Amino acid sequence: MAKRRLKNRKIRTVAIGSALVTGGAVATVLLPSANAADEKTPEQIMTMCQRAKVLNGKQQSIFDFGGHPIAGPGFASDNCEFIETDFETFDGPTEKASIDFPNCEPNATGPAKISVTWSATTTQGQGRYTVTQQGGGGGLFGALSGSWLKHKGTLDLTLKSATASDTEEREVPVGKVLHMEFTPKMQRMTGEWRVRIDAREATTTTNATPEQNFVAPEVVEGPVLLPGAAGAPGVADGTSRPVLTDC
């Protein structure tokens, strides 16, 4: 049975869900010294990134991450930026996208013509640590969107899922059961968060400190989108195909 490539010739529905898929990311730390006191956990590095004075080239206010001039928290680093190192597309997991349509009656003499409506939702992936660093303006996840959206047909990372659906005319042979499957087209962005604390000169009350740099690798996944029709939001791209099984 031939696969059918999803085409954007109809208006399809996009559903925004609440489920999130956590992408697999492993963070490591690159330090300017071997001093154990300088080591940071991945979570600490991402907190320093969220609370940077400049995040992905944008000057931040302490209010962007829930800070307060008196009660805190304040800035934890001078700069944080996401550097993309790779981008790839791949097929996501295939799922059953419709109910069963049997042609199993004892007196059936020919194929049954049916109208099959199917729907499949692809959840939006995100990094292990960025999910915990959300603020009123999207936090680090919002900062990632800038890199993500430069790729054609990508889903805005502030969305949580996208749904593709369609209605197709099919035939079910005698003695068979038909259902539809959908394989979403996915993409993966790999990169790293780079956090910097600038060097400080000595003062009358503090010692001089050298520049410090920390790195946390990141992997983010999400579905490829087709442009929406008539200004509607985009729909998940992928391939639908009929599957026949015996009665």
GURONU-604022 format. One record per residue: x, y, z of N, C-alpha, C in turn; residue in three letters. Coordinates in steps of 0.1 Angstrom, whole numbers, plus 5000, padded with zeros to 4 digits. Layout:
GURONU-604022
XYZXYZXYZALA ...
***
This chain:
GURONU-604022
500949885000500050005000500950125000MET 500650224991501450334990501250435001ALA 502250495006502150605016501550725010LYS 500850805018500350925013500951045020ARG 501551135013502251245018501151355022ARG 501251405034500251505038500451635030LEU 499451685024499551805016498551915022LYS 499052035021498252145028497252195018ASN 496352115013495252155004493952185011ARG 493852155023492652175031493052245044LYS 492052305050492252355063492052245073ILE 493152225081493052115091493152175105ARG 492852095115492752145128494052135136THR 494452235143495652235152495052235166VAL 495552145174495052145188496252165197ALA 496052255207497152285217496852205229ILE 497752105232497552015244498352065255GLY 498351985266499052025278500251935281SER 500351825273501451735276502751785270ALA 503851755276505151795271505951675271LEU 506851665261507751555260509151605263VAL 509751555273511051605277512151545269THR 512951625261514051575253515151535262GLY 515951435257517151395264518251485263GLY 518651555273519851645273520751615285ALA 521951605283522951585293523851705294VAL 523851765306524651895307526051855314ALA 527051925309528351915315528852055318THR 529952055326530452185330531852205325VAL 532252315319533552345315534052455324LEU 535052435332535452535342536852585339LEU 537152715343538452765341539452715351PRO 539052645361539952595371539352465377SER 540252395384539852265390539352285404ALA 539052405408538652435422537252375423ASN 537052285432535752225434534652325438ALA 535052435445534052525449533452605437ALA 534152595425533652665414532652575406ASP 532552455409531752365401530252395402GLU 529552375392528052395392527352275386LYS 526152245392525352145386524652195374THR 524152115365523452155353522252255357PRO 521552225367520452305371520952445376GLU 522052445383522652575387523052665374GLN 523652595365524052665353522852725345ILE 521752645344520552695337519952805345MET 519952805358519452915366520253045364THR 521653025363522453135360522153195346MET 521853105337521553145324520153225324CYS 519153175330517853245331518053375337GLN 518953395347519053515354520253595349ARG 520653585337521753655331521253805328ALA 522253895329521954035325521554045310LYS 522253965302521953965288521653815284VAL 520453785279520053655275519853645260LEU 520653575253520553565238520553705232ASN 521453785236521553925231520554025235GLY 519653985244518554075249518854115263LYS 518954245266519154295279517854265288GLN 518154205299517054155308516854255320GLN 515654245325515354315338515154195348SER 515454225361515254125371513754085371ILE 512854165367511454125367511154015356PHE 512054005347511853895336511853755342ASP 512653745353512653605359512153605373PHE 511253695376510653695390511553755401GLY 512453845397513353905407512754025413GLY 513454075423512954195430514154275435HIS 514154415434515254495438515654485452PRO 514754445461515054425475515054285479ILE 513954215476513854075481514553975472ALA 514954015460515653925451514753825445GLY 515253735436516753725433517153825423PRO 518553845423519153935413519753865402GLY 520653935394521353875383522353775389PHE 522453665381523453555386524553545376ALA 524553605364525653595355525553725346SER 526553745338526553865329526053835315ASP 526153715310525753685297525453535296ASN 524353505288524053365284523553365270CYS 524053265262523553255248523453115244GLU 522553085235522352945230523052945216PHE 524052855215524752835202524352705196ILE 523752705184523252585177524452525171GLU 524552385172525652315166525152215155THR 523952175155523452085145521852095144ASP 521352055133519952055131519651945121PHE 518651855124518351745116516851705116GLU 516351645106515051595105514951445105THR 513951385110513751245111512351205112PHE 511951085110510651035112510351005127ASP 509251055131508851025145508150895146GLY 507650865158506950735160505650725153PRO 505350615146504050595139503050555149THR 501850615147500750585156499450555149GLU 498550485155497250455149496450585150LYS 495850625139495250755139493750755136ALA 493150635135491750625133491150495140SER 489850495140489250365145489350265134ILE 488950135137488950025128487650035119ASP 487849995106486749995097486749845091PHE 485949755096485949625091484949595079PRO 485349505071484449455061484449295063ASN 483749265074483849125078482449055079CYS 481449115073480149045072480248915064GLU 479548815069479548685062479048695047PRO 478048785045477548795032478148905023ASN 479348955028480049065020480549005007ALA 480249074996480649024983481649114975THR 481949234981482849324974483449424984GLY 484349504979485049594988484049704993PRO 484249745005483349845011484049985009ALA 483250075004483750215002483450295015LYS 484450355021484250425034484950565033ILE 484450655042485150785044485750775058SER 487150785058487850765070488350905075VAL 487950945087488451065093489551025103THR 490751075102491751035111492351165118TRP 493051145129493651265136494851205144SER 495951285144497051245152497751365158ALA 498051365170498751475177500151445180THR 501051545177502451535179502851625190THR 503451575201503751655212505051735209THR 505151845216506251935214507451895224GLN 508551875218509751835227510451955232GLY 511151935243512052045248513151985256GLN 514052065260515252015267514951985282GLY 515851905288515651865301515651975311ARG 516452075309516652185319515852305316TYR 515552335303514852455299513352445304THR 512852325306511452315310511252375324VAL 512352365332512252415346512552565347THR 512952625336513352765337512352855329GLN 511052845332510052925325509753045334GLN 509553155327509153275333507953335327GLY 507553455330506453525325506553545310GLY 507753565305507953585291508453465283GLY 508353345290508753225283510153175288GLY 510853255295512153215301513053165290GLY 513853055294514853005285514152935273LEU 512952885275512252815264511852925253PHE 511453045258511253155249512453195241GLY 513653195248514853235242515253135231ALA 514953005233515252905224514452915211LEU 513252975212512352985200513053075189SER 513853165193514553255183515353165174GLY 516153075180516952985171516152885164SER 515052835170514252735164513452785152TRP 512952905153512152955143512852995130LEU 514153005130514853035118514852925108LYS 514452805113514352695104512952685098HIS 512852675085511552675078510652575083LYS 509452615085508352515089508452455103GLY 509152525112509252475125508152525134THR 507852455145506852485154507352585165LEU 506652685168507052775178507152695191ASP 508252715198508452625210507552665222LEU 506852775221505952815231504652735230THR 504452665219503252575217503652435223LEU 502652355226502952235233502652105224LYS 501852125214501552015205500852065192SER 500851985182500252015170499551895164ALA 498351905159497551795154497351805139THR 497551695132497151675118495951595117ALA 495051625108493851545106493351565092SER 492651465087492051465073490951365072ASP 490251375061489251275058489551225044THR 489651085043490051025030489050925026GLU 488850905013488050795008488850675005GLU 488450565011489150435010488250315007ARG 488850205003488150085001488649975010GLU 487749895016488149795025487849655018VAL 488749575014488449445008487649355017PRO 487049265011486249165019487249085028VAL 486849065040487648985050488849065056GLY 488749205054489849285060489249395069LYS 490149445078489849555086490849665083VAL 490449785081491249895078491350005089LEU 492550055091492750175100493850255094HIS 493950385098494950475093496050495103MET 497250505098498450535107499050665102GLU 499750735111500350865108501750865114PHE 502750905105504150915109504551055108THR 504751125120505051275119506551295115PRO 506751405108508051445105508651535116LYS 509751495122510251565134511551625130MET 512051715139513351775138513951795151GLN 515251795151516051805163517151905162ARG 517151995172518152105173519152075184MET 520352065181521452045191522252165193THR 522652195205523452315208523952315222GLY 524252435227524752445241524452585246GLU 524152595259524052715265525352755271TRP 525852875268527152925273526853045282ARG 527253025295527053125305528453185309VAL 528453315310529753385314529453485326ARG 530453475335530553575346531753655343ILE 531653785341532853865338533853875349ASP 535053905345536153925356535754045364ALA 536154045376535954165385537254215391ARG 537454345391538654405397538454405412GLU 539554405419539554415433538954545438ALA 538254545449537754665455538354665469THR 537854765477538354775491537754665499THR 536654605494536054505503536054365496THR 536454355483536354225477537654205469THR 537954075467539154035459538854035444ASN 539854045436539654035421539253885418ALA 538353875408537953735404538153725389THR 538553615384538753595369537353565363PRO 537453575349536253545342535953395344GLU 534653365345534153225346533253195334GLN 533453065329532553025318532052885321ASN 530752865318530052735320529352695308PHE 529252565305528552525293527652405296VAL 526452415291525452305293524852265279ALA 525252145274524652105261523152085262PRO 522552105250521052095250520652025237GLU 519551945238518951885226517451915227VAL 516851965217515452005216514851935204VAL 513651875206512951815194511551865193GLU 511051865181509651915178509251875164GLY 507951885162507451845148507651955138PRO 507751915125507852005114506352045111VAL 506152175107504852225104504652255090LEU 503452235084503052285071502452425074LEU 502552515064501852645066500352625067PRO 499752705075498252695077497552765065GLY 496352715062495552765051494752895056ALA 494752995047493953115050494353175064ALA 495653175067496053235079495953155091GLY 495453035090495252945102496652895106ALA 496752855119498052795124498452675115PRO 499752655115500252535108499852405114GLY 499952295106499652165110500852075110VAL 500851975117501951875118502151815104ALA 503351815099503751745086503951605089ASP 503751515079504051375081503351295069GLY 503351165071502851075061501750985067THR 500550985061499450895065499450775055SER 498950665061498850545052497850445058ARG 497050375049496050275054496750145057PRO 496250085067496849955072495649855071VAL 495849735065494849635064495249515072LEU 494349455080494549335088493449245085THR 493649115088492549015086491449035097ASP 490248995093489148995103489448895114CYS 
***
